[in-house]
Amino acid sequence: MAKNIRKVTEITTGTKNNETPELSRVRRSHTQARASYDRLSSWYNLIEGGWENPPRRLGLDRLQVKPGERVLEIGCGTGSSLLELSYLGCPVGLDLSSMMLAQTAPTWKALQDQ
């Protein structure tokens, strides 16, 4: 298991042995970012979903949310992590793109109807 976690860390950060990843400055405005994610929103999960699953799973495992805890995810996108967290408690998500958030609506409705 530890080997798999280390591998996912290398994939997601580009570093080995818990080195601090090199950060780069964001060079686009909020308006540009919102427009970009709004355009991608209807097929974002198809494009990025598979790539994001391992680091998302790692992050959720490390978070160790207990039943009943509340979680705020900033930059929740289409809500994949929120949906996984909904079985434990009451997650809340914020995102720059209202179109990304709109992608969660059908799934949330289906969960509420169960």
MARVEX-117550 format. One record per residue: x, y, z of N, C-alpha, C, O in turn; residue number from 0. Coordinates in pm, 1 decimal. Layout:
BEGIN
+----------+----------+----------+----------+----------+----------+----------+----------+----------+----------+----------+----------+------+
!      n.X !      n.Y !      n.Z !     ca.X !     ca.Y !     ca.Z !      c.X !      c.Y !      c.Z !      o.X !      o.Y !      o.Z ! fipa !
+----------+----------+----------+----------+----------+----------+----------+----------+----------+----------+----------+----------+------+
!        X !        Y !        Z !        X !        Y !        Z !        X !        Y !        Z !        X !        Y !        Z !  NUM !
...
+----------+----------+----------+----------+----------+----------+----------+----------+----------+----------+----------+----------+------+
END
This chain:
BEGIN
+----------+----------+----------+----------+----------+----------+----------+----------+----------+----------+----------+----------+------+
!      n.X !      n.Y !      n.Z !     ca.X !     ca.Y !     ca.Z !      c.X !      c.Y !      c.Z !      o.X !      o.Y !      o.Z ! fipa !
+----------+----------+----------+----------+----------+----------+----------+----------+----------+----------+----------+----------+------+
!     81.8 !   -119.5 !      0.0 !      0.0 !      0.0 !      0.0 !     86.3 !    126.0 !      0.0 !     60.0 !    218.7 !    -76.6 !    0 !
!    189.0 !    130.2 !     85.1 !    275.6 !    248.1 !     91.9 !    341.4 !    274.8 !    -42.3 !    358.0 !    390.6 !    -80.7 !    1 !
!    379.2 !    170.4 !   -114.1 !    440.1 !    186.6 !   -245.6 !    341.5 !    254.2 !   -340.1 !    380.5 !    342.0 !   -417.1 !    2 !
!    214.1 !    214.7 !   -335.5 !    113.1 !    275.3 !   -421.4 !     90.6 !    421.4 !   -387.1 !     75.5 !    504.6 !   -476.6 !    3 !
!     88.1 !    453.6 !   -257.4 !     71.2 !    592.9 !   -216.5 !    187.9 !    676.7 !   -265.0 !    168.2 !    787.9 !   -314.0 !    4 !
!    309.1 !    624.8 !   -251.9 !    427.0 !    696.7 !   -298.2 !    418.7 !    720.7 !   -448.7 !    452.4 !    829.0 !   -496.4 !    5 !
!    374.0 !    620.3 !   -523.3 !    362.9 !    632.6 !   -668.8 !    261.0 !    739.9 !   -705.4 !    286.9 !    821.4 !   -794.0 !    6 !
!    145.8 !    741.3 !   -639.1 !     44.2 !    842.9 !   -666.1 !     99.3 !    980.7 !   -633.6 !     73.5 !   1075.9 !   -707.2 !    7 !
!    174.3 !    993.6 !   -525.2 !    234.7 !   1121.5 !   -489.3 !    330.2 !   1168.4 !   -598.3 !    331.0 !   1286.4 !   -633.4 !    8 !
!    409.7 !   1078.4 !   -651.5 !    502.3 !   1114.4 !   -759.3 !    425.5 !   1160.5 !   -882.0 !    464.5 !   1257.5 !   -947.0 !    9 !
!    317.6 !   1092.5 !   -913.8 !    237.8 !   1127.3 !  -1031.6 !    174.1 !   1264.1 !  -1014.0 !    175.6 !   1345.3 !  -1106.5 !   10 !
!    117.7 !   1291.0 !   -895.6 !     41.8 !   1413.9 !   -876.8 !    129.3 !   1535.8 !   -851.8 !     90.4 !   1646.8 !   -888.3 !   11 !
!    246.5 !   1518.7 !   -790.4 !    329.0 !   1635.2 !   -758.2 !    456.8 !   1642.3 !   -840.6 !    522.0 !   1746.5 !   -845.6 !   12 !
!    492.9 !   1531.4 !   -905.6 !    617.4 !   1529.1 !   -980.7 !    739.0 !   1518.2 !   -891.5 !    851.3 !   1541.2 !   -936.4 !   13 !
!    717.8 !   1483.0 !   -764.0 !    829.7 !   1473.0 !   -670.7 !    838.7 !   1332.7 !   -613.7 !    745.0 !   1253.6 !   -625.4 !   14 !
!    951.7 !   1302.6 !   -552.2 !    973.7 !   1174.9 !   -485.4 !   1012.4 !   1201.3 !   -340.5 !   1064.1 !   1308.1 !   -307.6 !   15 !
!    987.4 !   1104.8 !   -255.5 !   1031.0 !   1110.1 !   -115.0 !    983.4 !   1235.3 !    -42.0 !   1058.1 !   1293.8 !     36.3 !   16 !
!    861.1 !   1275.9 !    -67.1 !    799.0 !   1389.9 !      2.4 !    874.8 !   1521.5 !    -15.0 !    870.6 !   1607.2 !     73.3 !   17 !
!    943.1 !   1538.2 !   -126.5 !   1007.4 !   1665.9 !   -155.1 !    898.9 !   1771.1 !   -177.4 !    787.0 !   1737.6 !   -216.4 !   18 !
!    930.9 !   1895.5 !   -153.2 !    836.3 !   2002.8 !   -178.3 !    828.1 !   2026.9 !   -328.6 !    930.0 !   2052.4 !   -392.8 !   19 !
!    706.7 !   2019.1 !   -385.9 !    695.1 !   2041.6 !   -530.0 !    722.3 !   2187.6 !   -565.8 !    698.6 !   2278.4 !   -486.2 !   20 !
!    771.4 !   2207.3 !   -684.3 !    794.4 !   2342.7 !   -732.7 !    660.2 !   2400.1 !   -776.1 !    586.0 !   2335.9 !   -850.5 !   21 !
!    629.0 !   2520.0 !   -730.0 !    501.6 !   2583.0 !   -762.9 !    522.6 !   2686.3 !   -872.2 !    627.5 !   2750.1 !   -880.5 !   22 !
!    421.4 !   2701.4 !   -955.3 !    429.3 !   2804.3 !  -1058.0 !    310.8 !   2899.1 !  -1042.1 !    202.5 !   2858.9 !   -999.6 !   23 !
!    332.6 !   3021.0 !  -1075.7 !    231.7 !   3125.7 !  -1059.7 !    122.2 !   3111.1 !  -1165.8 !    150.7 !   3083.1 !  -1282.2 !   24 !
!     -3.1 !   3130.4 !  -1124.0 !   -116.8 !   3129.4 !  -1216.5 !   -113.2 !   3259.4 !  -1295.9 !   -101.2 !   3368.0 !  -1239.2 !   25 !
!   -123.7 !   3246.9 !  -1426.5 !   -108.4 !   3365.3 !  -1512.0 !   -237.2 !   3407.0 !  -1581.1 !   -234.4 !   3490.9 !  -1671.1 !   26 !
!   -350.8 !   3349.6 !  -1540.3 !   -476.3 !   3392.9 !  -1601.8 !   -567.4 !   3452.1 !  -1495.1 !   -554.6 !   3421.9 !  -1376.5 !   27 !
!   -658.6 !   3536.3 !  -1539.2 !   -749.2 !   3603.6 !  -1446.7 !   -862.0 !   3509.0 !  -1404.1 !   -881.8 !   3402.8 !  -1463.0 !   28 !
!   -934.1 !   3550.0 !  -1301.5 !  -1051.1 !   3473.1 !  -1258.5 !  -1152.3 !   3461.7 !  -1372.3 !  -1213.1 !   3356.4 !  -1391.9 !   29 !
!  -1169.6 !   3568.7 !  -1445.9 !  -1264.6 !   3569.6 !  -1557.1 !  -1222.3 !   3469.1 !  -1663.9 !  -1305.9 !   3395.3 !  -1716.0 !   30 !
!  -1094.1 !   3465.8 !  -1696.4 !  -1044.5 !   3368.9 !  -1795.5 !  -1059.9 !   3225.5 !  -1745.1 !  -1099.8 !   3137.2 !  -1820.9 !   31 !
!  -1028.7 !   3202.4 !  -1619.1 !  -1041.4 !   3067.8 !  -1561.7 !  -1187.2 !   3023.7 !  -1561.9 !  -1217.8 !   2910.8 !  -1600.2 !   32 !
!  -1277.4 !   3111.9 !  -1519.6 !  -1419.6 !   3079.6 !  -1517.2 !  -1469.0 !   3044.6 !  -1657.3 !  -1539.2 !   2945.1 !  -1675.6 !   33 !
!  -1432.9 !   3125.0 !  -1754.6 !  -1476.7 !   3099.8 !  -1892.3 !  -1424.1 !   2965.9 !  -1943.3 !  -1496.1 !   2892.5 !  -2011.1 !   34 !
!  -1300.6 !   2934.6 !  -1911.4 !  -1240.9 !   2808.6 !  -1953.8 !  -1314.7 !   2689.2 !  -1892.0 !  -1350.4 !   2594.9 !  -1962.7 !   35 !
!  -1337.3 !   2693.2 !  -1760.6 !  -1406.7 !   2582.7 !  -1694.2 !  -1554.2 !   2575.4 !  -1734.6 !  -1610.6 !   2466.3 !  -1742.4 !   36 !
!  -1616.2 !   2689.3 !  -1760.2 !  -1754.5 !   2687.3 !  -1809.0 !  -1762.2 !   2613.3 !  -1942.4 !  -1853.4 !   2533.8 !  -1965.2 !   37 !
!  -1664.7 !   2640.5 !  -2031.0 !  -1663.2 !   2573.1 !  -2161.6 !  -1641.6 !   2422.1 !  -2147.3 !  -1702.8 !   2343.6 !  -2219.7 !   38 !
!  -1555.7 !   2382.1 !  -2055.4 !  -1522.1 !   2240.4 !  -2036.3 !  -1624.6 !   2163.0 !  -1953.5 !  -1623.7 !   2039.9 !  -1953.8 !   39 !
!  -1711.2 !   2232.3 !  -1884.0 !  -1794.2 !   2170.1 !  -1780.6 !  -1874.2 !   2048.2 !  -1826.8 !  -1882.0 !   1949.6 !  -1753.6 !   40 !
!  -1932.5 !   2052.4 !  -1943.7 !  -2019.8 !   1941.1 !  -1984.9 !  -1942.8 !   1812.7 !  -2013.7 !  -2001.5 !   1704.5 !  -2009.9 !   41 !
!  -1813.4 !   1821.6 !  -2042.3 !  -1735.8 !   1699.2 !  -2065.5 !  -1609.7 !   1691.8 !  -1982.3 !  -1518.9 !   1614.8 !  -2013.5 !   42 !
!  -1603.3 !   1770.7 !  -1877.0 !  -1486.1 !   1772.0 !  -1789.5 !  -1456.8 !   1634.3 !  -1730.2 !  -1341.8 !   1590.4 !  -1729.7 !   43 !
!  -1559.0 !   1566.5 !  -1680.7 !  -1537.0 !   1435.5 !  -1618.8 !  -1484.5 !   1332.6 !  -1717.8 !  -1408.4 !   1243.4 !  -1680.2 !   44 !
!  -1524.2 !   1344.0 !  -1842.4 !  -1473.3 !   1251.6 !  -1944.5 !  -1326.3 !   1277.0 !  -1974.8 !  -1249.8 !   1183.5 !  -1998.4 !   45 !
!  -1287.5 !   1403.7 !  -1974.0 !  -1150.1 !   1440.9 !  -2007.5 !  -1056.5 !   1417.7 !  -1888.9 !   -951.6 !   1355.2 !  -1904.4 !   46 !
!  -1092.8 !   1466.7 !  -1772.4 !  -1003.5 !   1466.7 !  -1656.5 !  -1037.9 !   1361.7 !  -1551.9 !   -954.3 !   1328.8 !  -1467.7 !   47 !
!  -1158.2 !   1309.1 !  -1555.9 !  -1204.6 !   1218.4 !  -1451.6 !  -1110.1 !   1104.0 !  -1420.3 !  -1080.4 !   1080.5 !  -1303.2 !   48 !
!  -1062.1 !   1032.5 !  -1520.1 !   -973.2 !    919.2 !  -1497.1 !   -839.7 !    960.1 !  -1438.5 !   -785.7 !    891.1 !  -1352.0 !   49 !
!   -786.3 !   1071.4 !  -1484.9 !   -657.0 !   1119.4 !  -1435.0 !   -669.0 !   1166.5 !  -1290.3 !   -576.2 !   1148.7 !  -1211.4 !   50 !
!   -783.1 !   1226.5 !  -1254.9 !   -799.6 !   1282.8 !  -1120.9 !   -836.9 !   1179.3 !  -1015.1 !   -822.6 !   1206.1 !   -895.8 !   51 !
!   -884.2 !   1062.6 !  -1055.9 !   -929.5 !    964.0 !   -957.1 !   -822.0 !    922.5 !   -856.0 !   -849.7 !    924.8 !   -736.1 !   52 !
!   -700.3 !    884.4 !   -898.8 !   -600.3 !    842.8 !   -797.7 !   -565.6 !    951.2 !   -695.8 !   -565.0 !    921.8 !   -576.3 !   53 !
!   -536.5 !   1075.5 !   -736.9 !   -504.8 !   1175.3 !   -633.9 !   -626.4 !   1211.5 !   -547.8 !   -611.7 !   1242.0 !   -429.5 !   54 !
!   -746.3 !   1208.2 !   -607.2 !   -866.3 !   1236.5 !   -528.1 !   -884.0 !   1129.7 !   -420.2 !   -909.4 !   1160.7 !   -303.8 !   55 !
!   -870.1 !   1003.1 !   -461.3 !   -884.9 !    892.9 !   -366.3 !   -780.3 !    904.7 !   -254.3 !   -811.9 !    885.3 !   -136.9 !   56 !
!   -655.7 !    936.5 !   -291.7 !   -548.4 !    954.3 !   -193.7 !   -582.5 !   1067.0 !    -96.8 !   -566.6 !   1052.3 !     24.4 !   57 !
!   -628.7 !   1177.5 !   -149.5 !   -664.7 !   1290.9 !    -64.7 !   -778.2 !   1258.8 !     30.5 !   -773.0 !   1295.0 !    148.0 !   58 !
!   -880.6 !   1191.1 !    -19.3 !   -993.4 !   1154.6 !     66.5 !   -951.0 !   1055.5 !    173.7 !   -995.4 !   1064.2 !    288.2 !   59 !
!   -865.0 !    961.1 !    136.4 !   -815.2 !    865.3 !    235.1 !   -735.3 !    935.4 !    344.2 !   -749.9 !    903.7 !    462.3 !   60 !
!   -651.6 !   1029.8 !    305.5 !   -568.7 !   1101.5 !    403.4 !   -651.5 !   1195.9 !    489.6 !   -615.9 !   1223.1 !    604.3 !   61 !
!   -760.9 !   1245.5 !    435.0 !   -847.9 !   1336.1 !    509.3 !   -915.7 !   1264.9 !    626.6 !   -941.1 !   1326.1 !    730.3 !   62 !
!   -944.2 !   1138.2 !    610.3 !  -1005.0 !   1054.9 !    715.1 !  -1128.7 !   1120.1 !    776.7 !  -1137.1 !   1137.9 !    898.2 !   63 !
!  -1224.2 !   1155.1 !    691.1 !  -1348.8 !   1215.2 !    737.7 !  -1429.1 !   1111.1 !    815.2 !  -1442.9 !    996.7 !    771.9 !   64 !
!  -1480.7 !   1151.9 !    928.5 !  -1562.1 !   1064.6 !   1013.5 !  -1710.1 !   1092.7 !    985.0 !  -1745.2 !   1204.7 !    947.7 !   65 !
!  -1795.9 !    994.1 !   1001.9 !  -1939.8 !   1016.6 !    981.9 !  -1989.4 !   1135.9 !   1063.4 !  -1959.9 !   1148.7 !   1182.2 !   66 !
!  -2064.8 !   1222.0 !    997.2 !  -2120.8 !   1339.5 !   1063.3 !  -2035.7 !   1464.5 !   1054.9 !  -2084.8 !   1573.4 !   1085.0 !   67 !
!  -1909.4 !   1453.1 !   1015.1 !  -1824.0 !   1571.9 !   1002.8 !  -1866.1 !   1653.7 !    881.2 !  -1919.7 !   1600.9 !    783.7 !   68 !
!  -1840.4 !   1782.3 !    889.7 !  -1870.0 !   1871.8 !    778.3 !  -1740.1 !   1905.8 !    707.2 !  -1636.6 !   1925.9 !    770.6 !   69 !
!  -1746.8 !   1912.1 !    573.5 !  -1628.8 !   1938.4 !    491.8 !  -1661.3 !   2049.7 !    392.8 !  -1767.0 !   2047.9 !    329.8 !   70 !
!  -1571.3 !   2146.0 !    378.9 !  -1581.9 !   2250.5 !    278.6 !  -1473.6 !   2226.2 !    174.8 !  -1354.7 !   2227.9 !    206.8 !   71 !
!  -1514.4 !   2203.6 !     51.2 !  -1417.1 !   2187.4 !    -57.2 !  -1421.3 !   2312.2 !   -144.0 !  -1524.5 !   2345.3 !   -202.4 !   72 !
!  -1308.9 !   2380.3 !   -151.7 !  -1298.4 !   2500.8 !   -233.3 !  -1237.6 !   2460.1 !   -366.6 !  -1128.8 !   2402.7 !   -371.4 !   73 !
!  -1308.8 !   2490.2 !   -475.1 !  -1266.1 !   2446.7 !   -607.8 !  -1315.5 !   2305.0 !   -634.2 !  -1240.1 !   2220.6 !   -682.5 !   74 !
!  -1441.4 !   2279.1 !   -602.9 !  -1495.3 !   2142.3 !   -609.6 !  -1528.5 !   2095.6 !   -751.0 !  -1556.6 !   1977.4 !   -771.0 !   75 !
!  -1526.1 !   2185.1 !   -849.0 !  -1552.2 !   2143.7 !   -987.5 !  -1687.6 !   2077.8 !  -1003.5 !  -1790.0 !   2133.3 !   -963.7 !   76 !
!  -1687.7 !   1959.6 !  -1061.8 !  -1813.1 !   1888.4 !  -1086.9 !  -1859.4 !   1807.2 !   -966.8 !  -1958.5 !   1734.7 !   -976.0 !   77 !
!  -1790.1 !   1818.0 !   -855.6 !  -1837.2 !   1760.8 !   -730.4 !  -1804.9 !   1615.0 !   -704.5 !  -1868.3 !   1553.8 !   -618.5 !   78 !
!  -1710.1 !   1557.5 !   -774.4 !  -1678.9 !   1415.8 !   -754.9 !  -1641.6 !   1383.5 !   -610.4 !  -1689.2 !   1284.4 !   -555.0 !   79 !
!  -1557.9 !   1465.0 !   -549.8 !  -1520.6 !   1441.1 !   -410.2 !  -1639.1 !   1463.3 !   -317.8 !  -1657.0 !   1389.9 !   -220.6 !   80 !
!  -1719.8 !   1563.9 !   -347.5 !  -1837.3 !   1590.8 !   -264.6 !  -1931.8 !   1472.0 !   -262.8 !  -1988.3 !   1437.3 !   -159.1 !   81 !
!  -1948.0 !   1410.4 !   -378.2 !  -2037.7 !   1294.8 !   -385.5 !  -1986.2 !   1180.5 !   -299.9 !  -2064.2 !   1114.2 !   -231.5 !   82 !
!  -1855.8 !   1156.9 !   -302.8 !  -1798.5 !   1051.6 !   -218.9 !  -1813.2 !   1086.2 !    -70.9 !  -1839.4 !    998.3 !     11.1 !   83 !
!  -1796.7 !   1212.9 !    -36.9 !  -1806.7 !   1255.4 !    102.5 !  -1950.7 !   1258.1 !    153.5 !  -1973.6 !   1254.1 !    274.4 !   84 !
!  -2047.4 !   1264.9 !     62.8 !  -2188.0 !   1275.7 !    103.9 !  -2235.0 !   1155.0 !    183.2 !  -2331.2 !   1164.8 !    259.4 !   85 !
!  -2169.1 !   1042.0 !    166.5 !  -2208.3 !    922.4 !    240.5 !  -2162.9 !    927.4 !    385.9 !  -2208.6 !    848.2 !    468.3 !   86 !
!  -2073.7 !   1019.7 !    417.2 !  -2021.5 !   1031.2 !    553.8 !  -2082.0 !   1148.3 !    630.4 !  -2094.5 !   1142.9 !    752.8 !   87 !
!  -2119.0 !   1252.4 !    559.6 !  -2166.1 !   1370.1 !    631.2 !  -2228.1 !   1470.9 !    537.8 !  -2302.1 !   1436.5 !    445.6 !   88 !
!  -2196.5 !   1595.6 !    563.6 !  -2258.0 !   1705.7 !    491.1 !  -2150.4 !   1790.0 !    423.5 !  -2106.1 !   1889.9 !    480.1 !   89 !
!  -2107.7 !   1751.5 !    303.5 !  -2005.4 !   1831.9 !    235.7 !  -2065.8 !   1956.3 !    170.7 !  -2182.1 !   1956.8 !    130.4 !   90 !
!  -1986.0 !   2059.6 !    161.6 !  -2024.4 !   2183.9 !     95.3 !  -1914.5 !   2215.7 !     -4.5 !  -1796.1 !   2204.4 !     27.0 !   91 !
!  -1953.8 !   2255.6 !   -125.3 !  -1854.9 !   2287.5 !   -226.7 !  -1871.3 !   2426.4 !   -283.7 !  -1983.0 !   2475.4 !   -300.4 !   92 !
!  -1759.6 !   2489.2 !   -313.3 !  -1755.8 !   2618.5 !   -380.3 !  -1671.6 !   2604.1 !   -505.5 !  -1571.0 !   2533.2 !   -505.9 !   93 !
!  -1712.7 !   2671.0 !   -611.2 !  -1632.1 !   2669.8 !   -732.3 !  -1650.1 !   2800.4 !   -806.9 !  -1755.8 !   2863.0 !   -800.2 !   94 !
!  -1547.8 !   2840.4 !   -876.9 !  -1548.2 !   2961.7 !   -957.7 !  -1648.5 !   2951.4 !  -1072.9 !  -1706.9 !   3051.7 !  -1113.9 !   95 !
!  -1668.1 !   2830.7 !  -1124.5 !  -1752.3 !   2808.3 !  -1242.2 !  -1890.3 !   2753.8 !  -1204.2 !  -1902.7 !   2641.6 !  -1154.9 !   96 !
!  -1992.1 !   2834.1 !  -1227.8 !  -2128.7 !   2787.6 !  -1199.9 !  -2167.6 !   2672.1 !  -1291.9 !  -2250.9 !   2589.2 !  -1255.3 !   97 !
!  -2108.5 !   2666.3 !  -1409.4 !  -2138.4 !   2557.0 !  -1502.9 !  -2079.5 !   2424.6 !  -1453.0 !  -2139.0 !   2318.8 !  -1473.8 !   98 !
!  -1964.2 !   2429.7 !  -1388.1 !  -1907.7 !   2308.7 !  -1327.5 !  -1999.9 !   2261.5 !  -1216.0 !  -2030.4 !   2142.6 !  -1207.5 !   99 !
!  -2044.5 !   2352.5 !  -1130.8 !  -2135.5 !   2316.4 !  -1022.3 !  -2266.7 !   2259.1 !  -1075.3 !  -2323.5 !   2167.7 !  -1015.6 !  100 !
!  -2314.0 !   2312.6 !  -1186.4 !  -2440.1 !   2263.9 !  -1244.3 !  -2431.4 !   2116.5 !  -1283.4 !  -2533.3 !   2047.6 !  -1288.2 !  101 !
!  -2311.0 !   2068.1 !  -1311.1 !  -2293.5 !   1927.1 !  -1348.6 !  -2324.5 !   1832.7 !  -1232.6 !  -2352.2 !   1714.9 !  -1254.9 !  102 !
!  -2320.2 !   1882.4 !  -1110.1 !  -2348.4 !   1797.2 !   -994.3 !  -2498.0 !   1779.6 !   -970.1 !  -2538.1 !   1684.0 !   -903.7 !  103 !
!  -2580.7 !   1868.4 !  -1021.8 !  -2724.6 !   1869.5 !   -989.4 !  -2795.5 !   1736.3 !  -1013.0 !  -2865.5 !   1690.0 !   -922.9 !  104 !
!  -2781.4 !   1672.2 !  -1129.1 !  -2853.4 !   1545.4 !  -1149.3 !  -2813.4 !   1436.6 !  -1048.8 !  -2897.9 !   1360.2 !  -1002.3 !  105 !
!  -2685.6 !   1430.5 !  -1016.4 !  -2639.3 !   1328.6 !   -922.3 !  -2690.0 !   1357.6 !   -782.2 !  -2732.1 !   1266.1 !   -711.3 !  106 !
!  -2686.5 !   1484.9 !   -741.0 !  -2736.4 !   1521.2 !   -608.2 !  -2884.9 !   1491.4 !   -597.5 !  -2931.4 !   1443.5 !   -494.1 !  107 !
!  -2960.2 !   1519.5 !   -704.3 !  -3102.9 !   1491.7 !   -702.1 !  -3128.8 !   1342.9 !   -686.6 !  -3216.1 !   1302.6 !   -609.8 !  108 !
!  -3053.7 !   1261.4 !   -758.9 !  -3069.4 !   1115.2 !   -749.8 !  -3037.8 !   1067.0 !   -607.7 !  -3105.6 !    978.0 !   -556.3 !  109 !
!  -2935.3 !   1124.9 !   -544.1 !  -2901.4 !   1087.3 !   -406.7 !  -3013.0 !   1123.3 !   -309.7 !  -3044.4 !   1046.4 !   -218.8 !  110 !
!  -3072.9 !   1240.6 !   -329.3 !  -3179.3 !   1285.1 !   -239.9 !  -3306.1 !   1201.2 !   -257.1 !  -3382.7 !   1184.5 !   -162.2 !  111 !
!  -3328.4 !   1148.7 !   -376.9 !  -3448.5 !   1070.2 !   -404.0 !  -3437.6 !    926.9 !   -349.1 !  -3537.1 !    854.7 !   -344.4 !  112 !
!  -3318.8 !    886.7 !   -308.5 !  -3300.8 !    749.8 !   -256.4 !  -3357.1 !    734.3 !   -118.0 !  -3350.0 !    625.9 !    -60.3 !  113 !
+----------+----------+----------+----------+----------+----------+----------+----------+----------+----------+----------+----------+------+
END
